[in-house]
Amino acid sequence: MQITSIVRRAVQINPNGIATIYENRQQTWTQMLDRVARLAAGLQKLGMQSGDRVALLSLNSDRFIEYFFATVWGGGAMMPMNIRWAAAECAYALNDAGAEILIVDEAFKGVANELRAQVPGLKSIIYCGDNDTPDGMENYEDILASNSPAADAGRSGDDLAGIFYTGGTTGFPKGVMLSHTNFYVGGVANAHELNMQEGTVYLHAAPMFHIADLVWFSAVTFMAGTHVVIPMFTPDGTLAAIEKHKPTQILLVPVMLQMIMQSTKLAKTDVSSLHQIAYGASPITQAVLIDAFKQFPNTSFIQAFGQTELSPIATVLSPEYHVLEGPKAGKLRSAGRATRVCEIRVVDANMVEVPRGDVGQITVKGPTTMLGYWNKPEVTAETIIDGWVLTGDAGYMDEDGFIFLMDRVKDMIVSGGENVYSADVENALGQHTAVATSAVIGIPSEEWGESVHALVILHPGFKVTTEALQKHCHTLIAGYKCPHSIEFRTEPFPLSGANKVLKTELRKPYWEGQERQIS
């Protein structure tokens, strides 16, 4: 199973079909494969060898998709980076993965210069923007023009295809290792599960570095469809792209869907081409969904639930269950059922499956589960047990096999589709001289699903404002991780018998009356 075979098939069945559209550029599948092979040759000339990591820090573009296929075509492993990270977080991931080649666009050329000093192993930086190439960087288009197409390196199966960094429970990101098989099987399954047809036109509005959007790279390519790309999500920009390019499918993180529905331009925009809106990456409220049904009356909805470690989809709630009446009603609050390529069990602390309806931890097994965490064998062993990935999500399975999420086993917050680990934020807060200790929790947010809330105890005699602590955190971690709100306390936090902070107790006042303890 090779990722590269997906793009070869697209060329075979639709050689003159449009592969990508970005701003004033478009190319056929034949042209794209030629560019992919030329970029692969250029990466090899810069020193990329079998399994080497090639990082990319960029807004969405057609070149992002070329990079996806070219890296593995040349034998390397892709490493898309979170565009919302602080430079220090980027440097950590680059050093941890040992990446020697970094590709950046116009938006991140300044960050790239910062990273030179922080990442000693970084040998080459490629500029993939459209302005003048900064000093000391290679030019993306020059690389393609000066290289003949390379032969496919032939990596496949369990060979490493990419490393995708997620938030870390210890304050540092973890690199999820995904294989060629992960992407190949995931691509086939997702093309089917997400109801794609040959010639599907998909709009990339969500950030491409995020696995929730990246999953569509292989799925759309399997169908030899068209990737329409906008640089980044804005409600009005997305609506304009829908009207202009007539996509049939789009993925929207719930907060993105809400923003579009709040736009005054929605009523004036022709969205009739949209056959389906997929949503995922964070749960959605039933009220928002019902509003979406009204505002997109001729569009079906589908939910996908999963995580990076699962490549990423584990369950799908298909369109026929997005109803409020009839025999299939009652499943709208669920995350759907297992995809056709994975198995799901809900287990207790001893990995014993619990009865239907009982709450336990959701575990997943199948060919889309990760290889493990890069350079973290102990954490890998704690997360994968007998082939089952422990998701860290608590929930139950009903008699029909539908999964209902209830809480998190992991100390994690999902805000606007981004995972935020409490330890990451607490580590940043703890570096302020005034902070004695802190506890970070997720609290309900209508806009983001959950927002990051910090409870802080200061050292005796110290004073600091909420704004000052937030500004301090922004120098150390990505903005979406920084506390949206801070509460100062003087009483010690409640502790368990093992002297761990009882965050369940801290969360209770905020989630009182909620049916589930995640949003």
N, C-alpha and C positions, 0 to 999 in steps of 0.2 A: 504494500500500500504506500504509494508515493503522492505527496502533495503536488509534485510537478506534473503527474499524469492528468490531473484535473484540468490544467490550462491547456495541455496538449489535446485533450478530448474536445474542449471548447473550440479550438482552432479547427479540429477535424469536422465537427458537425455544423459550425457556423463561422467559417473563415472570414467572411465579409461583414458579419454582424458587428454592431458597435459594442465594444467591450467597456470603454470608460468615457465619461463626459465630465469635464472639469473646466469651468469658466469658458474660455474660448477654444479649448482643446478637446478633441475627441479622436479615438483611434479604434481600429478594428481588432478583432482577436488575433489575426495574423500579425499585424503591426505590433501588438502588445507582446506576443511571444518573442518576437525578434528583439525588442527592447529588454525584455526580461533576461534573455540569454546574453546580451551585450553587457548589461549591468553585472551579471554574474561573473563574466570574464574580467570586468574591471575590478570587482571586489577581490577576485583571486590574485590579480596582479598587485593589489595593495597588501597582499599577504594573508587573505582569508584562506584557512585550511579546513579540513574536515572537522565539523562540529564547533568551529570558532563562532563566537557571538558577535553579531553586528547590530549595534543599537541605532535607533531612530528616535529623534525628538522633533516632532513636527505636527502642525495642524493637519487636518484632512486634506488629501489631494490624490490625484491619479497616481502620482509617484509613490505614494504609500502602498498602493496595491502592487505596483511593480516591484517594490522592495520586498514585500511579503513573499512573492514567488521567486524573485531573483536570488535571495539569500539562500534558500533551500536548493535552488537549481545549481548553485555553485558549491553546494556541500556544507554551507554554514548553518547557523541557527539564528533566527530573528529575535530581536529584543526591543519591541516597541516600548517607549517610556511615557510615563504619565506626564502630560503637559502641565498639570497643576502642581507638580512637585516643586519644592524649593531646590536651589542648586545643590545644597548639602545632601539632599535625598537622592538626587540624580547621581552625584559623585559616589555615594555609598553603593548604589546598584551597579554602576559601571565597574567600580573596583571589585565588588563581590563577584561579579560574573567574569571579570578578566577581559572585558570587551576592549578591542584595540582599534575598532573602526566605529565612528559615530557619524550619522547623517543628520543634518539639521536644515531647517528652512529659514526663511527671512525672520520669522517671529522669534527664533531661538538661537540666532547666530551670536548674540551677546552672551547668552548663557554658556554657549560652547567655549567661548574664550575664558570664562570663569573656570570651566571644568578642566581646561588644560593643566592648570596649576594643581588641581585637586586629584587628578587621575593620572599618575605617572605612566601607566601602561598604555595610555591613549596615543596611538601612532598616527592615525589619519582621521581628518574631519572632512566630510563631503558636504558641500553646500548645494541643496536641492531647490533653492528659491529662484526667483526670476529676475532679481536685481544683480548688481555687480558682485562677483565673488570676493568675499573678504580675504585679506592677506593670510597666507598660511593654510588655506583650505583648497581642496580639490573641487572642480566644478562637475556637477552631476551629468549635465548634457555633454560636456567634453569627454567624460569617461565613456559614455555610450558611443559617441562618434568615433573614438579612437580605438575601439575594441571590436574584434569580430565575435560573433556569437559563440559562446562556450557550449561544450557538450554537457548534457545533464550529468551531474556527479553521481546520480544513482542511489542516493541514500533513501531509506524506506523503513517501514515497519517500526520497530522500537527505537530507531535512531532519533536523537534529539532534533526537534524542528524549531523549538523556540523556548525562551525563558520569559515569563511574564510575572513581574513583581507586584505583589499584593501587600497590603498593610501587615505589619508584624506584631504579634502578641507581646513581644519583648521590646517594642519601640523601634525595631528595624524591619524593613520590608523583607519578605520571603520570596525567593524566585521559584515559581511553579514551572516545572519542566514538562513540556508537552511534546509528544512524538508525532511522527508522520502518520501513524495509525490513528492517533487521537483526532487529528484534523481530517483525515480521509473519511473515517467512519462517521465523525461528527458532521462533515459536509453532506454525505449521502443522507444521513438520518434527518438533518435539519432541512434539507431541500424538500424532503417528504413531509416532515412534521409541520413545517411552516407553509405548506400548501403552495409551493412554487410550481410554476409552469415553465416550459421552454419559452424563452423570450421574456422572462420576468424582468421588469425594470425596477431596480431597488435604489432608493435614495439614502445615501450615507449622510445623516444629519447628526447622529450621535458621534462622540469622539472615537476615532478609529483605533486609538491605542487600547481602548477598553474592550475586553473580550466579548462583551455583549454585542458590539458592532462587528468586531473582527470575525465572529462566527459566520457572518454573511459573505466574507471574502470567498470562502470555498463553496458555500451553498449556491450562491448566485452563479459562480463560475461553473459548477456542475451542470447548471441549466443553460450554460452559454448565454446568459442574460446580459443585461447592461447595468454597470455600476455608475450611477449618477452621484457626483461628490460635490458637497459644499464645504468651504474651509472650516466652518464651525457653526454650531447651532445658534440661531436667533429665531424667534417666532416668525417675524416678518420675512426674513431671508428664506426660511424653510417653506413658508407658504408660497413665496415667489417661485421657488424651485419646483414645487409641486405643480403650479399652474403652467410653468414653462416647459418642463421636461416630461410631464405626465407619468410619474412613477406609479407602479401598481402596488408596491409594498414599501413600508417604512417601519423602522423600529424607533420607538420613543420611550425613553425613561419617563415614569409617571410625572415627574416635575416638568418635563418638556411638554408632555401632552397638556398639562394644565395651563402652561404659558401660552400655548397655541390657542387653546379655547378661550383664553382671556384677551387675545388680540382682537382689536377692532377690525383687522383686515380679513379675518376668517370669513365673515359673512359676504365679503366682496370677492373672495377667491374661489376659482373653480377647482374643487378637490375631487371631482367625479372620477378621476383616473384611479384613485386609491381603492383597491379591492380589499386590502387588509392592513390594519395597524397592529403591529406586535408591540407588546410592552413587557418590561422586565427590569432586571437589575436592582429593583427595590419594589416592595409591595405597593399596592394601590388601594385607595379606599373605595368602597362600593358607591359612595355618593359621586365621586369623580367619574367612575365608570358609567353610571347611569346618565350623567351629563354628557359624556362622550357619545353614548348611543344616540342621544338626541341631536347632537351637533354634527355627527357623521352618520346619518341614517342609512346610507347606502354602502357603508363600509363594515366589514366584519372585523372582529377583534380576537386576538390570540395572546395568551400569556405564556412566557417561558421562565422557568425557575431553575437556578443552578448556581454555579460558582466557577471561578477560574480553574480550580482543581479538577473539574468535570468536563472541561473543553467546550462550552461550559454548561450545556443544557441537560437537566436531569428529568424534569417534568414539563408537560405542556397542557394547558387548559385550552382546548380547541374551541372554535367559534360556536359550535352548536350548544355549548354550555354557558355561553354569554347571554343568558336569557333570564327573565324574571318570572316567567310563567310557563306552565306546561310540565311534562314529565322529566325534562332535563334541568329544571330550575333547582336552585338550592346548592349548586356547586360554585357559584360565583366567588365566594370567599376562599375557595381552595386554590392551590397552586397547580392543580391538574394531576395527571397520572404519569407514570414512568414512560419515557420515550421507548421506542422499539429496540434500542440498543443498550439499555441498562436495566438493572434490577434494583429495587429499593426495599429496604427493611427499616422498620422503626424498632430500636433496641433500647434495653436498659443499660445500666452501668457495666454489666458483665457481658455485653454484646449478645444478650438473649432477646430474641424477638418478642415484643409485647403484643397482647391481644389487640384486635382492631378497636379503635376508639380510645385506647390508652395512649397517653403522651409519653414519648421517649425521644431519643436522638435519631435523626434521619441519616441513614447510611446508604451509600450508592456503590454499585459494582458494575463493571463492564469495560468494553474496549476504549471508552472515552475517558477513563480515569487517568490521572496524571502519573508520570514516572516517579515523581517525588519532588522534594524541595532541594534546590541547588545548594550544595555544601552544608546541608542540614539533615544528616542521617537520623539524628535522635528525634527531631520534630516529625520527620517522615514516618518513622516507626510508630509514633504516637497517633498519627493521622490516618495511616493505612494499616488496617488490621485484617489479615487473611484476605487481602484483596479488596476489602470494603473501605471506602473513604468515609471518615466521620465528618459530616458537614458542619457540625457545631450548631445546627438549627434543631430546635425542639418542636415536635408536632405530633400529629396522629394521622393514621390512615383509616378511612372509613371502609365500609363493607364493599364499596365499589372500586376501591383502590385509589381514591383521590387523597392527596396529601393536604392537610390543613396545618399551616404554620402557627405556632403559639408563642414561642420565645426563642432566645438564643442561649446555647450552652457556652459558646465563646463570648468573651467580653468584647463585643463588637457592636458598633453602631453603623447603620446604613443611612447615609444622608445624601439625598439627591442622586442615588445610584452608586455612590462611592463608599467603599468600606473604610471605616475609621476604627482602629483599635485603640481602646482607652489607654493602654500602656504608652502608646506613641505620644498622646497628648499629655499624659501625666509626666512623662519623661521631659517634655519641653517645659511644662510649668515648673517642674522641680529644679530647673536650671536658673530660675529667678531667685535672687538672694532673699527676697521677702517670704517665699513660700516654704512652709514647713512640710506640708503634705497636701495631697489633692486626691479626689476621686471623680472620675469622669464617667458620665452616663448619657444615654440617649433619652430624650424626652419627646413627646409628640409634637409634630410640626405640620400644619396644614400645607405649607409650601414645599417642604423638603421630605416629608414622611417622618423623619426624625431629625432633631438638631442636637448638636454637641453641647452639653451642659456640664460645667465644672463646679464642683464643690471644693472650696479652698480653705485651708487653715493656715494662717500666717504665723511666722515666728513672733514671739512676744516683743512688743515695742515697735514692730514694723508696720508700715502702711503702704498700700499700693492700690491704684484704681483698676477697675475692670478694663478700661481702655489701655492702660499701660501693660497689663498682663496679656491682653490680646495682641498688642503690637509686638511684645516680646516673643510670643509664640510664632508670629508671622515671620520672624527672622530664622526660625528653626525648622518649621514644618509647613506643608502646603496649606493654603488658605482654607480649603474645605475641612481640614482637620481642626482648625483653631476653634476654641469655644465660642459659640454664638452668644452664650450667656454664662455669667459667673455668679456664684452665690458664696459669700464669705461666711464661714462658721467658726465658732470658738469651741464648741463641744467636740470631743473625739468622735470619730466615725464608729458605728457599730461593727463589732468584730465577731468572727466565727470562732469555734473552738481551736481552730488552727491559726488564729490571729490574722485571718484574712478579712478585708473589708467586705461587709455584707451589702453588696450593691443592690441586691434584690430589695433590701429594706429601704435603701436610699431612693430607689426608683418608684416605690409604691405610691407616694403622694401624687406623682405626676401621671401615673397610669390608672389611677383609681376609676373604676367604672368602664374601663376598656375591656373588650372581649378577649383581646390577646395583648401580650406585652411587647410586641414589636409593631411598627407601623409602616 
